[in-house]
C-alpha cells in the first residue's frame, strides 16, 4: 500500500477508534451503568474498559464485540457519528 494510502487508512482507524470510545462511554452513561458491571458482562477487566473509553487502548474486533455484549447494543450504535466512508465498507445494511 502506498504511504499516502496507508497514512489515510491509519487516520480513519484512529478516528473510528475514538468514535467507538466516545459512544461506548456515552451509551454506558445514558444507561446509568457502572464500568465494573459493563466490563463483567463484556468479559473485560474494568481497567481495560476504562482504557477503551478514554481512547488510550487500540480497539480490536474482539473489544468491539465485547462492548456490544456488555452494553447490550448493536455495532451500529457504537459507530454512530463515524464518517460514511469508514462505515460503508462494513455493509451494515446486509445484517
C-alpha positions in Angstrom: 0.0 0.0 0.0 1.5 3.4 -0.9 2.5 5.6 2.1 -0.3 8.1 1.4 -3.0 5.5 1.4 -1.5 3.8 4.5 -1.5 7.1 6.3 -5.1 7.8 5.3 -6.2 4.3 6.4 -4.4 4.8 9.8 -6.2 8.1 10.3 -9.5 6.5 9.6 -8.7 3.8 12.1 -7.8 6.3 14.8 -11.0 8.3 14.1 -13.1 5.2 14.2 -11.5 4.1 17.5 -12.2 7.5 19.0 -15.8 7.4 17.8 -16.3 3.9 19.4 -14.6 5.1 22.6 -16.9 8.1 22.8 -20.0 6.2 22.0 -19.2 3.4 24.5 -18.8 5.9 27.3 -22.0 7.8 26.3 -24.1 4.6 26.0 -22.9 3.4 29.3 -23.6 6.7 31.0 -27.0 7.0 29.4 -27.9 3.6 30.7 -26.5 4.6 34.2 -24.3 1.6 34.3 -21.0 1.3 36.1 -17.8 0.4 34.3 -17.4 -2.7 36.5 -20.8 -4.0 35.6 -20.4 -3.4 31.8 -16.9 -4.9 31.9 -18.1 -8.0 33.7 -20.8 -8.6 31.1 -18.3 -8.0 28.3 -15.7 -10.3 29.8 -13.2 -7.4 30.1 -11.3 -6.1 33.1 -12.7 -2.8 34.4 -9.3 -1.2 33.7 -9.5 -2.4 30.0 -12.9 -0.8 29.6 -11.6 2.4 31.1 -8.7 2.5 28.6 -11.1 1.8 25.8 -13.5 4.6 26.8 -10.6 7.1 27.3 -9.3 6.3 23.8 -6.0 5.0 25.3 -6.3 1.4 24.1 -6.2 0.3 20.5 -9.6 -1.2 19.9 -9.6 -4.7 18.4 -12.5 -6.5 16.8 -12.8 -8.6 19.9 -13.1 -5.4 22.0 -15.9 -4.2 19.7 -17.8 -7.5 20.1 -17.3 -7.4 23.8 -18.5 -3.8 24.0 -21.7 -4.7 22.1 -22.3 -7.6 24.5 -21.5 -5.6 27.6 -23.6 -2.6 26.6 -26.3 -4.7 25.0 -26.2 -2.6 21.8 -25.5 -3.3 18.2 -22.5 -2.4 16.1 -24.4 0.4 14.5 -24.8 2.1 18.0 -21.1 2.1 18.6 -20.4 3.5 15.1 -22.9 6.4 15.3 -21.1 9.6 14.2 -18.4 7.8 12.2 -17.8 9.0 8.7 -19.8 7.3 6.0 -16.5 6.5 4.1 -15.3 4.4 7.1 -18.6 2.7 7.8 -19.9 2.0 4.3 -17.4 -0.9 3.6 -18.7 -2.7 6.7 -22.0 -3.2 4.9 -24.1 -3.0 8.0 -27.3 -2.9 5.9 -26.6 -6.5 4.9 -27.2 -7.7 8.5 
